[in-house]
Amino acid sequence: MSPIRRPALAAAALTAALALTATACGPSDDKAAGGDTKPSATASQASDDLPSLPKGIPTQDLEKWKQKWKEGAWKNWDKDQWMREARDFINPMIKEHWKPGNMKDARAGDKTLASKGAPGTVPGSGSSDQGVTDPEPRPVTAKAVKLPYRQNAAPVGKVFFDGPQGHMVCSATVVKDPAHPGKSNMVWTAGHCVHAGQKGGWYRNIAFVPSYNDKGLPASQVNSAPMQDVAPYGVWWANWAQTSSQWIAQGAESGGAGAPYDFAVLHVKQETPTGKSLEETVGNALPVDFSTPQVKSIQSMGAWGYPAAAPFDGQKMYDCIDRPGRLTLQPAQPTMYRIGCTMTGGSSGGGWFAKGADGKLALVSNTSIGPAGNTWLAGPRLGPEAKGVYDALSRKFANQ
């Protein structure tokens, strides 16, 4: 029996809303608002000017160190030297590092649950989502997003980064910046797409490409394609990365450890500057909803991303739309959203969108984990911890 999409009308409206967000609203329409939640986040910084350095590097050695990094010193993954703490993050721009061939060959940087299924149903209050796990959802077949992406889902793209295993990839979304309405340079993704968690440190050469492979070219043509077809809005390097302290302390490559806090925000800078912000360049950005609405109030929720593990190849954008359920990994930690979806590795970090009480589309989660069988996805609820990460990054660049 084929998978069932629920509900059909809501799904169609959600897809249409994302397309409208990407194309119909210009920068002058944006009126982002922020909050005063005290951050429980860890901050990190980097830029082409390297305002902070790893511990032990004298300031006078800055240029020498910077040159060594660009010549390949970033490939040193010695555990004792792996930059781990928030203050250690650095990401100097290496122009043309991310060429079409490197982008095409980047492998999925995803975490999965160790078991094929999910925890059994957990008792909980009928009026609350906390501590509850709903029955496993039926798979929803991932649907290819209409081409070109810049007209149908422009804020969605891919995050590229380097890890010990080589070139890696996740998915991500352009989001609004309260400090710079209409001119955001902020990108939302998963924590495990920027930091390895409790047993590792920060990944390197982190960059974002919105509307990657805009025309949906097959993998065999990506290597030789013009850069404007592969990266229609250019390559944007992270000059600041922020994830939760819980992810850094608890996060693991497999299993559910740290998953309820598996989110991150990037501040980016264009490799070839045009004088415009990311939001102005792409055409819009998604607001982020930190109200953690209960599943009973959400009729339709969609996940967008670039699945890269078989049977997908990472070159095309897909979405899954379903009515969400609840997944609890540990009763003391926040309950996660879960939807049926057949997307595979590479879709991690991709935004989850839903319509709020005002009828407008907002980012409400991001892909974090899924089972070995690729039948569903789960994402964190974006509560106070996520808002702290978001607000702290926005404030850091408020005067720039």
N, C-alpha and C positions, 0 to 999 in steps of 0.2 A: 504494500500500500504506500502510495506517495505521501510525503510529508504534508501537513496541513498548515496553511498560513492563517493566523488569527490576529485580529479580524481583518478581512480583506479591505473594507472601506477605510479603516484607520491606517492600514499599511500604505495605501495609495496616497492618502493625505500627507503622511509623514515623508514619503519620498518626494512629493511635489513641494513640500515646505522646504526641504533641503536645497532643491534646485532653485527655488525662489530666493532663498538666503544667499546662494552663491552668485546669482546673476542680477537680481532686480534691485538690491539695496546697495547704494553707494556709501562711501565713507561718511558723507554728510548726514546720513540717516542714523548713524550710531550714537546712542546715548547710554554708554555703559555706566553702571553704578557699582560701587564697591562697599565693603563692610568694614567693621572695626574689630573683627574677631582676632584675638591675640594668637599669633602664630605658634604652632607646636612643631614647626618645620625646622629642617636643617637647610642652610643656604650654602651656595657655592658660587664661585665666580671665575670668569675667564674672559679674555678678549684678545684681539690681535696685539694689544699693548701689554698683555700679561700683568694686570695689576696685582696679582698675588702669585707666589711661587711655592713649589713643594718645600717642605721643611728641609733645611740644610743647604739650600742654594743661596749664596750671597747675592745681594742686589747687583753688585758690580759684574756678576757673571751672567746677567740677564740675556744679553744679545748672543753670547756664546751658547748658552743653554737653549735659547730659542732656535738657533740655527741647527744645533744637534737634533732637536726634536723634529724639525721639518725634514731632516736628512734620514730619519728612521729611528731615532732614540725612543719614540713612542711605542715601538714594538717590544720594549723591555717589560715583560710581564712577571718579573721576579716578585714573588709574593711579599717579600720584605720591602720592595720598592713600589708596590702597587699603591697609587694614591687612593686613599680610602675615605678619609674624613671630609666633611663638607668644605672645610677651609682649603683642602688640598686640590680641589678640582681645577683643572686648567684645560683649555681647548683651543690652542693657537690655530688660526686659520692656515691651512695648507692649500693654496689655490690650485684648482684642477685635480685635487686628490680624488674627488668623486666625479669620475668620467663615466659615460654610459656603460662601458664594459664592467667597471667595478660595481656600479649600481646593479646591473643585471645579475652579477654573480654573487651578490650578498646573500647569505643564508639566513633563515629565520632565526630570530633571537627570542624564542618563546619558552615559557615555563608551562608544564603540564602537571596534572595530578598524577601521582604514582599509580593509583588504581584506575580501573576502567570506569568505575561508577562513582557516585557521590555518596556522602554519608547518608544514612537512613533518616527518615522523618524525625525531627526533633520536636517534642511537645513545646507549645508556646501559647501565649494569650491570643485569643481570636482578634483582639483589637490592636495587636502590635506585631511588627515583623521581627523584632529582636528574638534571636534564638530559635528561629523556625526554619525548617527545610521542607520545601514542597516536593511532591513527586517529580522525578526526572522528566523534563519536557521531551516531547517528540521532536525529532530532528526537523529543522527547516532548511531546505536546500538554498545555499547561497546563490544570490542572483547577481548577474553582471550588471554594473552601473552603466547607464547609457553614455555614449560618447558624443562629443568630447567632454572630458571630466570638468573642464573649466566652466562649462555651461550647466552642469548637473550636480556637481559636488566639489566645487573649487576649493573650499577650505580643507578638504581631506587630502592627505599626502603620505609620504613615507619618511621615516627617520632612518638615516644610515649612520653606522658607528663601527668602530673596530674593537674587537675583543681578542682574547688569547687564541680563539679558533679562526680568526680572520675577519673578513668583511661581514657585517651583520646588518639586519634590517628589521624594523618594526613599522607600525602605522601611527598616524598622529593627526591632529586637527588644529587649525588656527582658531584661537579664542580671543575674546575681547579683553582689553586692558583698561581697568577703571581709571587709571591715571592718564591715559591717552585715548580718549574717545575717538573712534574712527581712524586711529593711527597705531593700532596694536602691533607689537612684534613678539607676541606670546603664542606658544604652541603647547598643546596638551597631549601627553602620551602616558605610558606606563612607567613605573619606577624601575622595573627590571630592564627597560630599554636604555637606561642611562647609568645604572649602578648594579653591580652583581650581587648586592645584598651582604649577608653576614659573613660570608667566606671570601669576599672579593672587594673590589673598589670601583672607581669611576671608569666607565668605558671612554674611548678616545675618538677624536675626529668626528664628533657628533654633528650632523647636519640634517636639515629638513628640506624636502623637495615637495612643494604643494602641487597637486594635480599631476603627479608623476606619470609619465608615459601617456600624455593627454589623449592621444589618438588610439590607444590600445594596440600598439604595434606588437606583433609576435616576438618572442625572445630572439629569434634568429635575425631580426632586423634592428634590434635595439643598439647593438654595438656600433653599427654604421649609420645610425640615424642622426640627424642634426640635433645639437644640444637643445634647441628650442622645442623639439618634439618630445624629448625625454624630460626636460625640466623647463616647461613653458614660462614659469615665473622665476626661474633662476634657482640657485643653491643658497640656502640660508644657514650659516654656521651658528651654533649655540655659543653665545658669549656669557651665558649664565645658565646654570641648571639647578633645579630645586626639587627634592623629593622628601618623603616623610622620614622622620627619625626612626619610625617603626620599621619601615622597609629596610633601611640600612642595618638595623639591629637584628631583624628577624628573617629577612627575605632569603629565599632559597631557590635554586634553579629548578627543582622539581618538588612536587607536593604543594600543599596550600599555604605553607609558612609565609606570613607577611602579606598574603593576597588581599585582605581587606584594606590594606594601606598601600596598595601597589599603584601609585599614581605619581606623576611628575609634570612639572611645567618648565619649559625652556624659554629663554629670551634669546632672540636670534638677530643676526646681522648678515645682510646680503653679501655674497662673495664679490659680486661686481655691483657696487652701489649705484642706485639710480636716483637717490634723494627721496624715495618714497618708502613708507613703512610696508611691512608685510601685508597688513590689512588693506591698505590702499592698493597695493600691487595685485592682490588676489581678488579684491572686490568686496570682501566682507569677512566677518569673523563670528563665531558662535558665542553667545553668552553662556555662562556656566551656572547651573542650578545646584546650590548647596543645601536645599531644603530637605533632601532625602525623602521624597514622597513615598508613601507606602504602596506596595504593588497593586492593591485593590483599586487605587485611584488612577492607575496607568493602563489604558486600553491597548496601547501599542508603543513598543520601544524598538529602535533599530540600531544595529551595529554596522559600521562601515570600516573597510580595511582592505589591505592587499595581501591575501593569503599566499604564502610562498612554498609551503610544503605540499607534497603530492596529495591530490591530483592537480593542484594549482602550481603556477611557476613564478608568482610574485610580480608579474608584469601587468596585471589588470586589477581594477578595483571591483569589489563585490559588497553586497549588503545582505543582512538577514533581518527580517522584521517579524516580531512575535509579541505576544503578551507575556510580560515577565513573571517569573516566579521567584522564590527565595532560596538561598543556599547559605547554611551556617556551617563554617568549618570548625570554629571553637565558640562555645556559648558565651564566653566573656568578651568576644570581639564582635564588631559590627557584622550584621547579616549582609550578604552580597545579593545583587541582582543576578538572575540566570535566565537565559533564553535558549531556545532550540536553534542550532546553527551548525552548518557543516564546514565553516571556514577553518583553515588549519594554521600552522605556524607562519608568522609574518603579519598576521592580523592583530597581534598584541599591540596595545597602546591605541588602537583605533577608537574613535569616539562613539559613544552610545548617545542617541538623540531621542528626545520625547517632547511632546508639546506640554507646556506648563499651563497653569490656571488661566493665564492671559492669552492662551491660544498660540503663543509664539514658540518656535523650536529652540531648544536649549540642549547643551551637552550635560548629561546627567551621570555618565560613568565612562569607563574605558575597558577594553578587553584585557583581562588579566590571566585567567586560566581556562583550561578545557580538558576533557578526558582524552585518553589515548585513542578512542574511537572517533573523535571529532564529530560528536553529535550535538554538543551544546557549548556555550561560552558563559563565563561568569565574570562580572566586573564589580569593583568596589562602589559602595555608596559614598557620595562626596559630601561628607559632613564637616564638622569643625576642623578636623585635622587637614583635610583637603583645602578648605578655605584659608587656613593659616598658611599653607604652602603658596597658594595663589596670591593672597594679599601681600605676603612678604616680598615676593618677587616683583609685584607691581610697584610697591613702595620703593624698592631699591632703585628703580629706574624712573621714578616719578619726576625727577628734576632734569632728566636727560632727554 
